[in-house]
Amino acid sequence: MASCLLISSGMVPPDGRSRVVVEHVRPQVDDGEFAVKRTVGDALIVESDIFADGHDAVAGEVLYRHALDEDWRRLPMTPAGNDRWRCEIPLPEIGRYRYTVEGWIDRFTSWRGDLIKRIDAGQAVRIEYLVGAELLDQAATRAADAEADAAQLREWAAALRGTEVAMSKQVALADEVAAMMERYPDRRFATRYGKELALVVDREKAGFSAWYEVFPRSCSPDASRPGTLRDCEARLPYIAAMGFDTLYFPPIHPIGQTARKGKNNRIAAGPDDPGSPWAIGSAEGGHTAIDPKLGTLDDFERLVAKAAEFEIEIALDLAFQCSPDHPYVRQHPEWFRRRPDGTIQCAQNPPKNYEDIFPFDFETPQWRELSEELKNVVMFWIARGVRIFRVDNPHTKALPFWEWLIGDVKDRHPEVIFLAEAFTRPKVMYRLAKAGFSQSYTYFTWRNSKQELTDYFRQLTETELREFNRPNLWPNTPDILSEFLQVGGRAAFVIRLILAATLGANYGIYGPAFELCENAPREPGAEEYLDSEKYEVKHWDWDSPRSLKDLIARINRIRRENPSLRRDANLRFHETDNPSVICYSKSSAGLAETVIVLCNLDPFHTQSGWLNLDLGSLGLDPNRTFQAHDLLGGARYLWHGARNYFELVPETRPAHIMKVRRWVRTERDFDYYL
Amino acid sequence: MASCLLISSGMVPPDGRSRVVVEHVRPQVDDGEFAVKRTVGDALIVESDIFADGHDAVAGEVLYRHALDEDWRRLPMTPAGNDRWRCEIPLPEIGRYRYTVEGWIDRFTSWRGDLIKRIDAGQAVRIEYLVGAELLDQAATRAADAEADAAQLREWAAALRGTEVAMSKQVALADEVAAMMERYPDRRFATRYGKELALVVDREKAGFSAWYEVFPRSCSPDASRPGTLRDCEARLPYIAAMGFDTLYFPPIHPIGQTARKGKNNRIAAGPDDPGSPWAIGSAEGGHTAIDPKLGTLDDFERLVAKAAEFEIEIALDLAFQCSPDHPYVRQHPEWFRRRPDGTIQCAQNPPKNYEDIFPFDFETPQWRELSEELKNVVMFWIARGVRIFRVDNPHTKALPFWEWLIGDVKDRHPEVIFLAEAFTRPKVMYRLAKAGFSQSYTYFTWRNSKQELTDYFRQLTETELREFNRPNLWPNTPDILSEFLQVGGRAAFVIRLILAATLGANYGIYGPAFELCENAPREPGAEEYLDSEKYEVKHWDWDSPRSLKDLIARINRIRRENPSLRRDANLRFHETDNPSVICYSKSSAGLAETVIVLCNLDPFHTQSGWLNLDLGSLGLDPNRTFQAHDLLGGARYLWHGARNYFELVPETRPAHIMKVRRWVRTERDFDYYL
């Protein structure tokens, strides 16, 4: 905009001598309005066009700073062809960063290049040496703080001015002179990119996590009573054995009595019906209270500490809505929308009404107080040791509210992770990610065919989305029992588990419904569970022989042991000639480690065929054999080139997770693979 | 950026109740830093994402204003699916515009939609009517200035509140109520897009022009003396007969004597050598003087007026550089770069030196004065009636200088057209276009094969480039005699002419070298003309029977008569099964008129084959015959469906320019085509 205003102002531009153009700096999200996201240990690869009029050489640097830095740090950019420049910023600390790019005319490099051409053409270059001497003297002035360097530069300048032509030439072309000149660039007319771009570096778990969702009230070992937070403690070894690192609870607050829903979402609850945990608030308290049936705040803090011993973090649910009995309704009626008859507007999706839920009105004149209070809720749980929040239906709350809340919380606690549970239109979901959510639920839950999965994951991992939207893949949730799981039997659960855990660096399951392969829908055509845990207490057969828990444990171990599975943007699809079999790979930086996944998407039939690997993306030699080591089944296959045969059997071997073991050396009759 | 600062500020956002998101407004160039270009009579199609949290309906408007407007004008946007909205702004006036987008929650539409669902479900809606009445009353307040409307709204509100349910329902669902409510939207919490985007609307010639370049000194009818501006007058009928609308002269200023170049760019000029017109300036004056050998300022103004009678405009060359004899060198030595030996640095491309040219130093401390003076040069010629400038090597002058100069000139004279002659790296060329140049030279001159042409023109017409970079296609220039023209004989000239004139809405030729098919290079492998007109006076055989002037006249007439050829972005390529034959089409708005071009790119051999038209893009029925009327040869072909046969003979019929005549009706045995 600045330059447009300039055009109309009729003024001479104030920077007329800044001849270098710096443009198209990447990555950036929505013209720099939102932050790019990375996790600690990543490198941020910054690219920019840098060029000027004429034929002068240019140089450029990335400027970046952590929120706590006083000054910019600088890293040199290197040319990548066609006026594009590149730089890798290492990111060892979490927090908020800014970055931008600066470019300038590199007069010394221009001079040196021209000089070489003239020397090669046999021209007299006496005066060129004098020009060079001036450049060295100017650099000496800029090096005033480094006396030795300044003296050295002046000495070289004198040599260029001297009468010994051989010496002048030697100095002019010496690499050490060029290197020294690079240290003292002439940035008087440097151009700084017009925007400072934002970057959020999260801790590793924001980018790599395995979630397990469970209802605490269903964790009782005793079928005669509901579970408590203490019972959850006893469940930790079970969850840890499966290899999950994040244990997420639906809301643990007191549940409203008014308009409480009964079993299977029936309008009238019976006296023993516990109600939906999302109908938050009763006389016993609201969003900062714990349902006394589950335990106390002390129990909760104890559980958080105990979980940490198993390297498990507790994630809480932020469901910003109230039951009619929530203390807010009495204390702050102005936070809710009122109807002309004086009643409060309940949640609705006309013609349906949800009488047990009152939504907040984010357009209330008291929106500032409301926003502050909701932030206080988050800060309350942070003070109790929670650092991960799964946010319920964030798309039904004002977007500016989230941007403010997450920004403010993360300024104080950059380690906090927010997962957006927004199953809604794509642009709304992506705007929530831009507003600051660390992770986002996805459409994975409903993407089953090879074409659907390929299209969707290419969009997630190959477009701008990968800069700010971290997918978290859930095969099921308490709200969603997909048709695929309903009809596909145990194999369907295995397939969806493998896809979720390997397509996504972040994934989660709602258990034990998942590992026990619960697949009965409330009614044919419905996507909800029969006898949903949302409305009743369950007593699960945790150790059923049918359980997938051992397979889950194995898959989570594979994820931990293979760094390539910790990222999303490294996903590459490969062709197979069978439309029911999908193949993709992930490689860690520099192709140090590669995993190829082959999965039969058909839970009913054995599928076989040929795959056609993109060897280039895998860094594999088409003329060498390599070992494909199936980390699931343990078998090792010798593969050669791009085309290889597969056969996948739903019940016993629906997928391979192949670790690529590259050929190391041949010794007599033996081949070794790494 | 604003929202990023917000995040770190820890403040409650000031617009927390503005729940609507407005993002991804298009078109825009480089995040809105530069203006989009259109020509008068075009419509600007603006698109934007508009959405909010939750399920409320939203509405949006485009706001736009001409530089002379006091206030925004508003046009409603309409939904285009997936939260995308669209609007067409008509552009009847030239000049600079701004545009942006506003979106808001449309509470009435939300209410009405929900109400219908509840009525359909048979629910009681008494209270909903009261909610609606409130909305109508609020609109009545906003309509206070339109008393009748306000009264009507209040009357409807009363009806909604009334006890007659049938009447309430009738009012609630009446289209006229909805239409009235649309006139008084509740924009209290409207979100305005964060940027005001810039648009430049040029006169039609910026987007559609046919240029003829000629050296005035070669326009003499008398072989014993050089030509003058008066002689150019006598050439106007010849040029007008060929159908050109822009007559461009290389520099017409006094030519320097010092280091003047001789014939064929020889270092030492003979006493009769006239010198290169680009070595500007002598004791007789500089950039605002006319070479006395050509005539006087009066002669020039007379020529401008005379040309206008033929609907031809004179375009001058802005070559911002000096011969060593230019008055500036004496008056403003500080505008040039000085070497350590006290001499002025001449133009160079090491190891080559151009001793007859001194470039300006745009990094001089006196850069403001220099810039002002160069602008004065432009204003001088504008005052003499010139409105079109071809700028010589703009990529060797500072980019901020052009942005300022063109902006400032066009603020006063929006009708002025600048053509950038920058044959350089793509990013520099496109930056010049963004800086404000109305038209740009292209790589067309060197793109000969079907693949090269297709790739390049798809890039020009299908990417962001089309928003700001208007190609001007030149088969030859005084500097460039392409290899294709050197070796391909007369057919090569015909082919390149047809391609230039139909691929591009703007094109030009350097004549009479072009129409006389001059094709002798200075030396084998060189791209320059033998005995180049840059260094000597020519006496052309204007009426040679070999001349292409009649063909040129026909092609320029076809261009004028077929509106589809006046645009660039409507270019579509079609398949042919012969790699030497290219096929493309252009259609005017609404497919009112369509031209299909088929061109043999091989100047040596007859080429035949089958083309495969993309009928969808042409709006043609695959089951109907249509007439392809060759505007070049006059023949009419009955074509049917996508596949049609062609045969193109280099010497006699290297191309078709087919006007599509759609089937109108069949009458007895006759088919009629429009």
Interface residues (C-beta under 8 A of the other chain):
Chain A: M1 A2 S3 C4 L6 I7 S8 G10 M11 V12 P13 D15 G16 R17 S18 R19 V21 E23 H24 D30 D31 G32 E33 F34 A35 D49 F51 A52 D53 G54 H55 A67 N82 D83 R96 G113 D114 L115 K117 R118 D120 A121 Q123 I127 L130 V131 A133 E134 F189 G194 K195 E196 A198 R339 P340 D341 Q348 N349 P350 P351 F362 E363 W367 R368 S371 E372 H395 T396 K397 A398 L399 P400 F401 E403 W404 I406 G407 D408 D411 R425 P426 K427 V428 R431 G436
Chain B: M1 A2 S3 C4 L6 I7 S8 G10 V12 P13 D15 G16 R17 S18 R19 V21 E23 H24 D30 D31 G32 E33 F34 A35 D49 F51 A52 D53 G54 H55 A67 N82 D83 R96 G113 D114 L115 K117 R118 D120 A121 Q123 I127 L130 V131 A133 E134 F189 G194 K195 E196 A198 R339 P340 D341 Q348 N349 P350 P351 F362 E363 W367 R368 S371 E372 H395 T396 K397 A398 L399 P400 F401 E403 W404 I406 G407 D408 K410 D411 R425 P426 K427 V428 R431 G436
